[in-house]
Amino acid sequence: MHRIPLFLTLTAFVIGCDRSRPTATEAPPDGPVVQDAAFWDKMADQYETNAHPFTMLYAKAMLSRLHVGPGVRFLDVATGTGAAALPAAETGAEVVAIDFSERMVQHVRDHKVPNIDARRMDGQALELPDASFDVAVSVFGVSHFPDWNKGLREMARVTKSGGTAAVVTWRDPEGTNIYDIIDKVARELFPDRINPPPAPAGMVALSDPERLSAAMVAAGFEKPTVETLKEKYRFRVEQLFLADHWSGRLDAAQQKAVIDEVRRRFGHDGDNLFVEPEALLAIAKRR
């Protein structure tokens, strides 16, 4: 069974998200925590520090394969802290960046980039006109949606005929960023302490190249291409364990055991761990 990455689960545990009264954009009480807007609001600062840098690597790899520049209307769906929106704006494109987390959106606004319009919005019900964008993208976003097919259809609806959509998802349905690598090792070493809930269906479905391609076609796009992206990134592993979300589940000795095992399995140079996670990039044209 595919699991939600421990980083997300433990963060929710510590911040104590109130999910008793979900809004239309939040998960129901028994839904995955990654579909809860309150969860992302409360972890936004930490996300920008720890997740934004490697997410931007994949966003820039995606952008290098797209026609983005002055005169291009560009939509970033589930923007997070702007890993795709910010470099897209640097090209001169007119960017609209949306996310259902107000705190995430505020991080994008705080950059005060004049050609980025950052708005709180549900990616499954975009409050945007039909055929209003030349390019629409989602980097590790739409796969988290409760109805990820609807999210793709909404991307298609707002993309001009002949325009382009790009979607980036993890190749491993449990995710393959540094948090997920540590999560897997922690679960193996301490299964009685670490037991994340199942991952969202979209993360599982869209981790398969054929299903990702078929989903793009079903949404209203044509001739999708799917390729694997690999980006190398360097982390100081110990810094990840300084975050509060670990303290509730693993004590100092257990954290050290996880770090030692991660170091044994992956390349490192003293304090730094090198990871090269695989993602899928699907690019397609709007019919």
Backbone torsions as a table, in degrees:
resi	resn	phi	psi	omega
1	MET	NA	136.0	179.7
2	HIS	-79.6	140.2	-174.1
3	ARG	-118.0	152.1	171.1
4	ILE	-69.1	136.5	179.0
5	PRO	-53.4	139.2	-176.7
6	LEU	-58.8	-35.8	178.8
7	PHE	-52.1	-44.7	-179.0
8	LEU	-69.9	-43.2	-177.9
9	THR	-63.4	-46.4	-176.8
10	LEU	-70.9	-34.8	176.9
11	THR	-60.8	-43.9	179.6
12	ALA	-63.1	-38.2	-179.5
13	PHE	-60.9	-43.3	-175.0
14	VAL	-76.9	-43.3	-175.4
15	ILE	-76.0	-14.4	174.0
16	GLY	66.1	49.3	-178.6
17	CYS	-56.8	131.5	175.2
18	ASP	-85.5	104.0	-176.3
19	ARG	-109.9	19.9	-176.5
20	SER	-74.6	-23.0	-179.6
21	ARG	-132.0	73.5	-176.7
22	PRO	-66.8	144.2	172.7
23	THR	-84.7	-177.0	-179.3
24	ALA	-63.4	-23.2	-179.0
25	THR	-100.1	5.2	180.0
26	GLU	-109.0	161.0	178.3
27	ALA	-73.8	150.8	171.8
28	PRO	-67.7	166.8	-175.4
29	PRO	-54.5	-29.3	-179.3
30	ASP	-100.5	11.4	-179.2
31	GLY	-88.3	167.2	178.4
32	PRO	-60.3	140.4	-177.4
33	VAL	-61.9	-28.8	-178.6
34	VAL	-69.9	-5.1	176.2
35	GLN	-104.3	18.4	-178.3
36	ASP	-109.8	116.2	-178.4
37	ALA	-60.9	-36.4	-179.4
38	ALA	-62.0	-36.0	177.5
39	PHE	-58.9	-49.9	-177.3
40	TRP	-68.8	-35.1	176.6
41	ASP	-57.3	-44.7	-173.6
42	LYS	-79.5	-16.8	178.9
43	MET	-107.5	6.7	-172.8
44	ALA	-59.9	-42.8	-178.9
45	ASP	-61.7	-47.2	179.8
46	GLN	-64.9	-38.2	178.8
47	TYR	-61.0	-44.5	-178.1
48	GLU	-62.8	-36.8	-179.2
49	THR	-72.5	-45.7	-169.9
50	ASN	-100.2	-32.8	-174.8
51	ALA	-102.3	-32.3	-176.8
52	HIS	-55.8	-44.7	-175.6
53	PRO	-59.5	-45.4	-179.0
54	PHE	-79.2	-26.8	174.0
55	THR	-62.7	-38.1	-180.0
56	MET	-64.9	-30.0	176.8
57	LEU	-58.9	-45.0	-179.8
58	TYR	-71.6	-35.6	178.0
59	ALA	-63.3	-42.6	179.6
60	LYS	-68.3	-36.7	175.9
61	ALA	-61.7	-41.4	176.6
62	MET	-62.2	-48.7	-176.6
63	LEU	-62.0	-31.3	179.9
64	SER	-65.8	-15.7	-179.5
65	ARG	-102.0	2.4	-176.9
66	LEU	-116.9	157.3	173.4
67	HIS	-90.0	102.1	-178.4
68	VAL	-134.1	129.2	-179.3
69	GLY	178.7	-165.4	-179.5
70	PRO	-54.2	135.6	179.4
71	GLY	88.3	-8.3	-179.1
72	VAL	-91.5	130.0	173.0
73	ARG	-90.0	120.4	-168.6
74	PHE	-123.7	128.2	178.1
75	LEU	-114.5	128.4	175.6
76	ASP	-111.9	110.3	-176.6
77	VAL	-92.8	130.2	-174.1
78	ALA	59.5	58.3	-172.2
79	THR	-65.6	-23.0	-174.2
80	GLY	64.5	-128.7	177.6
81	THR	-96.3	17.8	170.7
82	GLY	94.8	28.4	-176.5
83	ALA	-61.0	-32.0	175.9
84	ALA	-97.4	-37.1	-175.9
85	ALA	-62.8	-43.2	-175.5
86	LEU	-65.3	-50.9	177.6
87	PRO	-67.5	-28.9	176.1
88	ALA	-65.0	-40.3	179.1
89	ALA	-64.8	-31.4	179.3
90	GLU	-63.5	-22.5	178.9
91	THR	-79.2	-10.9	-176.8
92	GLY	100.1	-1.4	178.5
93	ALA	-66.6	153.9	173.0
94	GLU	-89.0	112.3	-168.6
95	VAL	-107.8	133.0	166.3
96	VAL	-112.9	123.2	-177.8
97	ALA	-117.1	121.4	-177.6
98	ILE	-122.8	148.9	175.9
99	ASP	-157.8	149.8	179.6
100	PHE	-81.2	-5.6	177.1
101	SER	-96.5	115.7	179.8
102	GLU	-62.5	-37.1	-178.7
103	ARG	-67.9	-39.5	175.9
104	MET	-61.0	-46.7	-179.5
105	VAL	-60.5	-38.5	-179.7
106	GLN	-63.7	-35.4	176.4
107	HIS	-60.1	-40.2	178.1
108	VAL	-66.6	-44.2	179.4
109	ARG	-60.5	-35.2	-176.2
110	ASP	-61.9	-20.1	177.0
111	HIS	-73.1	-17.0	176.7
112	LYS	53.6	46.3	176.7
113	VAL	-87.4	119.8	-171.9
114	PRO	-63.6	-27.2	-178.6
115	ASN	-100.2	24.1	170.1
116	ILE	-118.6	123.1	173.4
117	ASP	-105.7	100.8	-176.4
118	ALA	-96.5	125.9	-175.2
119	ARG	-134.9	145.7	170.5
120	ARG	-78.4	125.2	-175.6
121	MET	-163.6	147.7	176.9
122	ASP	-82.3	121.5	179.8
123	GLY	-65.8	-14.9	177.5
124	GLN	-89.3	-5.9	-179.9
125	ALA	-149.6	69.2	-174.9
126	LEU	-65.3	128.1	177.6
127	GLU	-88.7	60.4	-174.9
128	LEU	-138.3	149.4	-178.3
129	PRO	-68.1	153.8	173.7
130	ASP	-58.5	148.2	170.8
131	ALA	47.7	48.7	-175.6
132	SER	-111.7	0.5	-178.8
133	PHE	-130.2	145.0	175.2
134	ASP	-81.6	-33.7	-177.5
135	VAL	-137.2	133.4	174.2
136	ALA	-129.8	132.2	-176.7
137	VAL	-134.7	160.7	171.0
138	SER	-149.0	120.0	-177.4
139	VAL	-108.8	109.0	-177.5
140	PHE	53.3	39.0	-176.7
141	GLY	-119.5	-64.8	-172.2
142	VAL	-60.5	-26.4	-179.7
143	SER	-66.5	-16.2	177.5
144	HIS	-88.3	-9.9	-173.9
145	PHE	-67.9	144.0	173.2
146	PRO	-56.3	-41.1	175.8
147	ASP	-118.6	80.7	-175.6
148	TRP	-68.2	-27.4	175.0
149	ASN	-64.0	-40.1	177.7
150	LYS	-65.8	-37.1	177.0
151	GLY	-60.0	-43.3	177.5
152	LEU	-66.3	-39.2	178.3
153	ARG	-63.8	-38.3	177.6
154	GLU	-65.7	-38.8	175.4
155	MET	-60.3	-41.9	179.2
156	ALA	-65.9	-40.4	-176.9
157	ARG	-60.1	-40.4	-174.7
158	VAL	-90.2	-1.8	178.9
159	THR	-92.7	135.3	179.7
160	LYS	-65.3	150.1	173.6
161	SER	-57.5	129.2	-175.4
162	GLY	86.6	-7.8	176.6
163	GLY	-74.7	179.3	-171.9
164	THR	-121.9	142.6	171.3
165	ALA	-123.1	146.1	176.2
166	ALA	-137.6	134.5	-179.5
167	VAL	-129.7	130.1	176.7
168	VAL	-113.2	128.8	178.5
169	THR	-133.4	162.7	175.6
170	TRP	-75.5	141.6	177.4
171	ARG	-70.5	-35.1	174.4
172	ASP	-92.1	123.6	-176.1
173	PRO	-62.2	-17.2	175.9
174	GLU	-88.3	-1.0	-177.5
175	GLY	88.0	153.1	-178.4
176	THR	-135.8	25.0	173.5
177	ASN	-80.0	-179.7	-173.6
178	ILE	-61.8	-36.4	179.2
179	TYR	-62.1	-41.8	-176.7
180	ASP	-68.1	-36.2	176.7
181	ILE	-61.3	-46.5	178.4
182	ILE	-64.8	-39.5	179.2
183	ASP	-56.6	-46.8	-176.2
184	LYS	-63.3	-43.0	178.0
185	VAL	-64.1	-42.6	-179.7
186	ALA	-62.7	-39.9	179.5
187	ARG	-65.4	-38.1	179.2
188	GLU	-67.1	-41.1	-177.1
189	LEU	-78.2	-35.8	-174.6
190	PHE	-133.3	65.1	-176.7
191	PRO	-63.1	-24.1	179.4
192	ASP	-76.6	-18.5	-179.4
193	ARG	-99.4	-27.3	-172.2
194	ILE	-120.5	114.3	179.4
195	ASN	-149.7	75.3	-177.9
196	PRO	-65.2	154.9	176.8
197	PRO	-72.8	168.9	180.0
198	PRO	-59.1	147.9	178.0
199	ALA	-72.6	155.8	175.5
200	PRO	-57.2	146.9	-177.3
201	ALA	-58.1	-34.9	-178.8
202	GLY	-65.5	-34.8	178.3
203	MET	-65.4	-34.9	178.6
204	VAL	-73.3	-51.7	-175.4
205	ALA	-62.8	-45.1	-173.0
206	LEU	-84.4	3.9	173.2
207	SER	-84.1	-7.5	179.5
208	ASP	-100.6	123.2	-175.8
209	PRO	-56.8	-41.1	-178.4
210	GLU	-68.2	-41.0	179.5
211	ARG	-70.4	-35.6	176.7
212	LEU	-63.4	-45.9	178.4
213	SER	-61.2	-45.4	-179.5
214	ALA	-63.8	-37.3	179.6
215	ALA	-65.9	-37.9	177.2
216	MET	-63.2	-43.4	179.4
217	VAL	-64.6	-45.2	-179.6
218	ALA	-61.8	-28.9	-178.6
219	ALA	-77.0	-20.0	179.8
220	GLY	125.0	12.2	177.7
221	PHE	-103.7	168.5	-179.6
222	GLU	-137.4	157.1	176.2
223	LYS	50.0	51.1	179.3
224	PRO	-69.3	144.5	169.8
225	THR	-113.9	141.4	179.8
226	VAL	-127.1	127.0	177.9
227	GLU	-132.7	162.7	178.4
228	THR	-94.8	132.4	174.4
229	LEU	-107.4	138.7	174.6
230	LYS	-133.4	121.6	-179.7
231	GLU	-124.1	129.9	-178.6
232	LYS	-88.9	135.2	-178.2
233	TYR	-140.4	149.0	-178.1
234	ARG	-112.2	131.2	179.6
235	PHE	-125.8	150.5	164.2
236	ARG	-93.8	106.4	-171.6
237	VAL	-59.7	-41.7	-175.8
238	GLU	-60.3	-31.4	-178.5
239	GLN	-62.8	-31.2	-179.3
240	LEU	-65.8	-29.6	-178.0
241	PHE	-84.9	-4.1	176.0
242	LEU	-77.8	-19.7	-178.9
243	ALA	-66.8	146.3	-175.8
244	ASP	-60.6	-26.6	-172.3
245	HIS	-66.2	-15.5	177.0
246	TRP	-85.1	-27.0	-168.3
247	SER	-65.5	-24.4	-178.0
248	GLY	-78.3	-13.9	-173.8
249	ARG	-122.7	-34.5	-176.8
250	LEU	-122.1	129.3	176.8
251	ASP	-81.3	178.5	-173.8
252	ALA	-59.6	-42.6	-179.5
253	ALA	-65.5	-39.9	179.2
254	GLN	-67.6	-39.7	176.8
255	GLN	-60.4	-42.9	179.5
256	LYS	-63.1	-40.3	179.6
257	ALA	-61.8	-40.3	178.2
258	VAL	-65.5	-46.7	179.4
259	ILE	-58.4	-45.8	-179.6
260	ASP	-60.2	-40.0	-179.5
261	GLU	-71.4	-39.2	176.4
262	VAL	-61.7	-43.7	178.2
263	ARG	-61.7	-37.9	-179.2
264	ARG	-65.6	-36.8	-174.7
265	ARG	-83.5	-28.6	-172.6
266	PHE	-122.1	157.3	-178.7
267	GLY	-65.9	141.9	178.4
268	HIS	-154.4	160.6	174.7
269	ASP	-130.0	78.9	-177.5
270	GLY	78.4	-109.7	-175.2
271	ASP	-80.9	-13.5	-172.1
272	ASN	-105.1	138.3	176.6
273	LEU	-110.0	133.9	179.5
274	PHE	-105.2	126.3	177.8
275	VAL	-126.4	152.8	-179.2
276	GLU	-139.2	71.0	-175.4
277	PRO	-67.8	149.3	178.6
278	GLU	-98.1	137.2	174.8
279	ALA	-130.8	163.2	173.7
280	LEU	-106.5	138.0	174.5
281	LEU	-119.4	117.8	175.5
282	ALA	-108.0	128.5	177.0
283	ILE	-124.7	132.8	-177.5
284	ALA	-148.4	160.6	177.5
285	LYS	-98.9	147.2	176.1
286	ARG	-78.4	132.0	177.7
287	ARG	-66.7	NA	NA
